[in-house]
Structure formats: structure tokens, C-alpha cells
Amino acid sequence: MRDRTAREQVERLDRELRSLEEVAARLRGRVDEMELTESRLREIEVEWADTFEKFRNLYARISKRIERAEPPPAEPNGSLPHDINPLALNLLKRGVDS
């Protein structure tokens, strides 16, 4: 009787151990996935920073070109022509008004 109880306890503990090992393996897999995701996120952050810096530099260059450009001839009533790009028109109006 005592041997049977001890054997049952060993079998139960063995099942629990296998179950815990399966859980540990799944957790290791999740940790690996998280590390891969974090690595990819860092790569995307670097790419975004580079892209933003390029955009910022390009925008600054365009803004300087617009500032240096002569405003288009004024209409007879003194206003600027409306057949140009709205962004350029806005920037030119700011330059003309100041």
C-alpha cells in the first residue's frame, strides 16, 4: 500500500514537472518573439528618424528657395495670382506682408 501511494505521488509529480517544462518552453518562445519584435521596433525607429531628418532638411531647403525667389508680379489690384501652388502662395504672402 505504501509503495503504491509513493508511486502515485512520483507519477503525479512527474506529470506536473512535464507540464511545467511545457509552460517554460512556451514562455521561452514568447520571450524570443518579444526580443525579435523589440529589435525590429528599434530598426523602424532608426529608419523613421532618418526619414524625418531627410524630410526636415528637404523642407528647409524648399523654404529657403521660396524665400529667395522673387514674388510673382502683383495683379492690377495688388493681390498675388491664384494659379500657383497654395503652399507657395501662402509662403509668398507671408514674405510680401512682412
N, C-alpha and C positions, 0 to 999 in steps of 0.2 A: 504494500500500500504506500509506504513511504517512498519507494523508488518510483512509483507511478506519479505521485504528486511532484516529486523533484523533476522527473522527465517532462511533465506537463509545463512546469514553470520554465524549464530550459527552452522548450519549444515555443512557448509564448514570448519569452524574451528574444528568442531568435527571430520570430516574426516581427516583433517591434523594431529590432535592430535593422532588419531588411527594409522595413517601412521608412525608418529614419534615414537610411542610406539613399533610398529613392528620393526622399524630400531634399536631402543635401545635394544630390546630383541635379535636381531641377533648379534649386537655388543657385548652384554654380553656373548653370546655363543662363539663368536670368541675369546674374552679375556680368557674365561675358557679354550678353546683349546690351546691358546698360553701358558698359565700358565702350563698346563699339558705337553706340548712339552718342555718347558724350564726345568721343573722338570726332565723329562726323559733324557734330554740332560746332565744335571748335573750328573745324575746317570751314564750315559755312560762315561762321562769324568772321574769320580772316578774309574769306572771299568777299563778304559784304563790306567789310571795312575798306578793302582795296577798291571795290566798285564805287563806293560812296566817295572815296578820295578822288578817284578819276572824274566822277561826275562833278564834284565840287570845283576841281581845277578847271574843267571844261566850262562850267557855268561862269567862273571868274573870268576866263579868257573871253567868252562871249560878251559878258557885261562890259569889259574894258573896250572891246571893239565897238560896241554900241555907243559907249561914252565918247570915244574918239571920232566916231562918224559924225559928219555934219548932219544936222536935222534936214529933212526934206523941205523943199520950198513951201512956204505957207500958202494956203488958199487965199483967194482975194479977201475973204472975211477975216483972215488972220489965224484960222484954225489949221491943224495938220490934216493931210489927206487921210481918208479912212480905208483906203485899199491896201494898206500894209498890215503886216502881222500885228495882232492886238498886243502881244507882249512887247514887241519893239515899239509900238505906238505909245504904250504906257511908259516905257523907259525913256523914250524921247520927250514925252510931255513933261516928265519929272526934270529932265535936263533943261528943257526950254523954260519951265516955270521958275527954276532956281536961279 
